[in-house]
Each structure stands twice: as C-alpha cells, then as structure tokens.
C-alpha cells in the first residue's frame, strides 16, 4: 500500500473547486491521520478492557 489516491488507474491530483475529481486536502493531512490512528487505537483498547 502506498497511501496514495488513484482515479481511473492514475494517481489523483489535488482537488480543485468546481471539479468532481482530485483528492481533498483533509484526506492527506498528516495531523488528521495521526488523530484517526490514535482514536482507533483508543477504541480498540477500550473494547479489549471491557470484553
């Protein structure tokens, strides 16, 4: 896995307003990725301790 986004078998470029193609900035934001990873981890730990 590369962490890249593809459209029609090509690497997608950044999204432009008014165009229905491209990758939105929030989808490649490293802070959002880190937050999602931490939230997922916390949820798994919570589920494991209540089971």
N, C-alpha and C positions, 0 to 999 in steps of 0.2 A: 504494500500500500504506500502511496506517495503523499497523501494529504492534499492532493491537487484536485481541482474540479474540472470535469470534462463535459462538453456538449457536442453532440454529433461526432463523436470519436476524436475530438480535438480539445486541447487544453483551453478552458474558458478564460476569457479576459475579464477585466473588471466591469461591473455593471455600469451602464450609462442611463440616466433618467430618460424615460420615454421609450426605452428599448426593452423588449422582453427576453433579453439574453444577458449573460455575464454573471459574475459572482458578486454578491453583495458584500460590502466591506465588513459587516458584522460576522460574516461566515468565515472570514480568515483572520479575525482579530485574536492575537495570542492571549490577551487578558481574558477574553470570553472563553477560550479553550481551556485555560487553566482553571477558571471558575467552574466550568462544567465538569472537568475532571475531579476537582475537589468535592463538588456536590454529589457526584456519582459515588465517589469513594465513601463519603459520609453516610449516604443512604444504604450502601451495602454493609457497612459496619453496624449501623443501627438495626438492619434487618437480621444480621447474624447474632446480635446480642439479645434479640427478643424471641428468637426461634428456640 
